[in-house]
Amino acid sequence: MTCGGCVSSITRVLQALDGVAKAEVSLEKKCAVVAYDPAKVGLDQLKRSVEDAGFEVAA
C-alpha cells in the first residue's frame, strides 16, 4: 500500500466478501484488521481477495 486509494481499494474488496462485518485498513501500519464470520469466509479467502486486487499480503 502506498496511498489512500490503496486503503480504499483494499477496504472495499474485504467488505464485499460475504461474512466480513468490518475491515479497517491502515496505511501507516500497513495492515488490515478484519472482523469476520469464519463459518462464511476463511483467512485464505481474505488473503486471496487482497492479492487478486493486486496487493501483496505479508503473513
N, C-alpha and C positions, 0 to 999 in steps of 0.2 A: 504494500500500500504506500502510495506516495502523495495522496491528496484527498480532499474532502469528497471528490467524486468517487474515489475508490471505496471510501467508507459507505457512501450511499448505495453503491452497487452491491457491495457485499451484504449490507443490511437487507436490501430488497431481495436478494437471492435467498438468504436464510429465512426471512419472514414469509416467503412464498411457499415454503415447504409445509406440508400437512403435518401437524404435530408440534410445530415451533410456536411457542407462546410469545417469546420475546427474544430479540437479538440486539445486543449493544456492542458496537464495533468502535474501537479506539485507535485512532491514527497514532497518537503519541505512544501508546503502549504496544502498538502493532499486534492487537489481539481482539478476539471476539468472545463475549460471554453470552451463551445461548441457553435459554430456558426451554426445554422441550420434553415431549412425552416419548420415552424410549419404546413404548408399545407401538408408536406410529412412525417414528423416524429414528434411525440409528446414527451413531457417530460417523461411521463410514460414509453414509449418505450426505451428512452435513459437510464433511471434508470434500467429497466428490463434487458437490454442487458449487462450492467455492472455487475449486480447481477448474471445473467446466466453465466458470465465468472468467477464467484467465488469470487467476491469482494463485500464488503459492501458499501451501499450508505447511507450517512447521509444527510437528508434534501433535 
